[in-house]
Amino acid sequence: MSKCKGPHLADQIATEKDNLLVRNPVLRSLYQVLAILCIVLGIIGAVLPLMPTTVFLLMAVWLSVRSSPRLNQWLLGHPKFGPALQSYLRDRALSPKTGYRALALLWLSIGISIWLIPQVVLKIVLGLIALAVSCYLWVLMRRYQQP
């Protein structure tokens, strides 16, 4: 059960699918291609340690719900990625396992970037961005409730 008030995003997507589909066929095709690209990048991110997975898969859900209900159902029903995506859409929550993994990869990649970049201002900006994303991930992990 989510602590958030109001309808869940997953319910909204299920009930408003027809309203969310893009009517322009060119734009709809573009969204489908971008959704597939995001899925591919997300799968690559699941294998490569410094590439994000969750961000690309969330973008894929957003794009696919607007372009291809079949692709969206496949993504949400995927045995590996589906449960985490559904949890996020339903409760705006992230499991601690996923959250800690995301935090570790976030700080590893930001740390490497800060080490490689010579400009102090950019180092500070990267650190602030990582801090903000970390706070958001902590909030998502606190909302998580065991299924």
Backbone torsions as a table, in degrees:
resi	resn	phi	psi	omega
1	MET	NA	133.1	-177.6
2	SER	-85.6	148.7	174.9
3	LYS	-83.2	-11.6	-179.3
4	CYS	-73.0	140.5	177.4
5	LYS	-89.5	156.4	177.9
6	GLY	93.0	177.3	-177.8
7	PRO	-69.0	148.2	178.0
8	HIS	-75.9	148.7	179.4
9	LEU	-62.1	-38.2	179.1
10	ALA	-61.7	-40.1	177.5
11	ASP	-66.3	-40.2	179.2
12	GLN	-63.0	-42.4	179.7
13	ILE	-64.0	-41.2	-179.3
14	ALA	-65.7	-38.0	-176.0
15	THR	-88.4	-22.0	-175.8
16	GLU	-111.2	19.8	-176.0
17	LYS	-52.9	-46.7	-178.3
18	ASP	-65.1	-33.9	179.8
19	ASN	-73.0	-27.0	-177.3
20	LEU	-85.4	-19.2	-179.8
21	LEU	-64.5	131.5	177.8
22	VAL	-71.9	132.1	-177.1
23	ARG	-83.3	-31.3	179.9
24	ASN	-69.1	117.9	-175.3
25	PRO	-63.4	-33.5	-180.0
26	VAL	-69.2	-46.3	179.3
27	LEU	-65.9	-37.4	178.2
28	ARG	-63.1	-43.5	177.3
29	SER	-64.1	-40.4	177.7
30	LEU	-61.7	-43.7	177.6
31	TYR	-61.4	-39.2	179.0
32	GLN	-64.0	-45.1	179.5
33	VAL	-62.8	-43.9	179.1
34	LEU	-65.8	-36.8	177.8
35	ALA	-63.3	-44.5	178.6
36	ILE	-64.0	-41.5	176.9
37	LEU	-60.8	-42.6	178.5
38	CYS	-64.9	-38.1	177.1
39	ILE	-63.4	-45.3	179.2
40	VAL	-61.3	-45.3	179.1
41	LEU	-64.9	-35.8	177.1
42	GLY	-65.2	-40.6	178.3
43	ILE	-66.9	-40.7	175.8
44	ILE	-61.6	-40.6	179.1
45	GLY	-64.8	-26.4	177.5
46	ALA	-70.6	-23.0	-178.4
47	VAL	-97.8	-42.0	-178.8
48	LEU	-86.9	130.8	-173.1
49	PRO	-68.0	-29.1	-175.5
50	LEU	-97.3	2.3	-179.5
51	MET	-105.1	133.9	-177.7
52	PRO	-72.9	151.2	177.0
53	THR	-109.2	-51.3	-171.5
54	THR	-59.7	-43.9	-177.8
55	VAL	-59.5	-46.1	-178.8
56	PHE	-66.4	-38.5	-179.8
57	LEU	-70.8	-35.9	175.4
58	LEU	-66.0	-39.1	175.8
59	MET	-65.0	-37.2	178.5
60	ALA	-63.8	-39.6	177.3
61	VAL	-63.6	-45.9	-179.4
62	TRP	-59.8	-45.0	-178.9
63	LEU	-70.3	-41.7	-175.3
64	SER	-72.1	-31.7	178.8
65	VAL	-68.4	-21.2	179.3
66	ARG	-95.5	-9.6	-174.6
67	SER	-127.9	-35.0	-173.4
68	SER	-149.3	99.9	177.7
69	PRO	-57.3	-34.8	-179.9
70	ARG	-65.2	-45.1	177.5
71	LEU	-64.3	-40.2	178.6
72	ASN	-62.6	-43.7	178.6
73	GLN	-64.7	-38.9	178.0
74	TRP	-62.1	-44.9	-177.7
75	LEU	-65.7	-45.4	-179.7
76	LEU	-71.4	-23.2	178.8
77	GLY	-94.2	-1.1	-178.4
78	HIS	-61.9	133.3	-176.3
79	PRO	-63.2	-30.9	-177.5
80	LYS	-88.7	-48.0	-172.8
81	PHE	-97.2	-25.8	-174.5
82	GLY	-56.0	-50.1	-177.2
83	PRO	-59.5	-42.2	179.6
84	ALA	-66.7	-40.6	178.8
85	LEU	-66.1	-42.0	179.3
86	GLN	-65.3	-39.8	177.9
87	SER	-62.2	-42.8	179.2
88	TYR	-64.9	-45.7	-179.0
89	LEU	-66.2	-38.2	-177.0
90	ARG	-74.8	-49.0	-170.9
91	ASP	-116.4	-2.1	-171.2
92	ARG	52.6	49.5	-176.3
93	ALA	-130.8	160.6	-179.4
94	LEU	-136.5	133.7	179.8
95	SER	-65.4	148.1	178.9
96	PRO	-56.6	-38.3	179.3
97	LYS	-59.1	-48.4	179.1
98	THR	-66.4	-41.5	-179.1
99	GLY	-63.4	-45.5	179.8
100	TYR	-66.0	-37.5	176.8
101	ARG	-63.8	-43.1	178.8
102	ALA	-64.3	-41.9	178.3
103	LEU	-62.7	-43.2	-179.7
104	ALA	-62.7	-45.6	-179.8
105	LEU	-68.9	-36.4	177.8
106	LEU	-59.4	-52.7	-176.2
107	TRP	-71.1	-30.3	175.5
108	LEU	-65.1	-48.7	-178.7
109	SER	-68.9	-38.9	177.5
110	ILE	-66.9	-40.6	178.6
111	GLY	-60.4	-43.1	177.4
112	ILE	-64.4	-42.7	179.2
113	SER	-62.2	-44.9	179.3
114	ILE	-62.5	-38.5	179.5
115	TRP	-66.3	-35.3	-176.7
116	LEU	-83.0	-26.3	-174.6
117	ILE	-88.3	127.4	-177.3
118	PRO	-80.5	-25.2	-175.6
119	GLN	-75.1	126.0	-177.8
120	VAL	-65.0	-39.6	-178.6
121	VAL	-61.0	-43.1	178.4
122	LEU	-66.2	-35.8	176.5
123	LYS	-61.9	-42.3	179.4
124	ILE	-66.3	-43.2	179.3
125	VAL	-61.6	-45.8	177.9
126	LEU	-60.6	-42.3	178.1
127	GLY	-62.8	-41.2	178.6
128	LEU	-66.9	-39.9	177.1
129	ILE	-62.9	-45.8	179.4
130	ALA	-62.1	-38.5	178.2
131	LEU	-64.6	-43.3	179.0
132	ALA	-64.3	-44.7	178.9
133	VAL	-64.7	-38.5	178.1
134	SER	-62.1	-42.6	178.0
135	CYS	-61.1	-42.7	179.2
136	TYR	-63.7	-42.7	178.2
137	LEU	-62.9	-39.2	177.1
138	TRP	-61.5	-42.1	178.5
139	VAL	-61.9	-45.0	179.5
140	LEU	-62.7	-38.6	179.4
141	MET	-70.4	-33.5	178.5
142	ARG	-68.7	-28.1	179.6
143	ARG	-77.2	-17.6	-174.5
144	TYR	-66.6	135.1	174.6
145	GLN	-127.6	135.4	-177.3
146	GLN	-56.3	131.3	179.3
147	PRO	-70.4	NA	NA
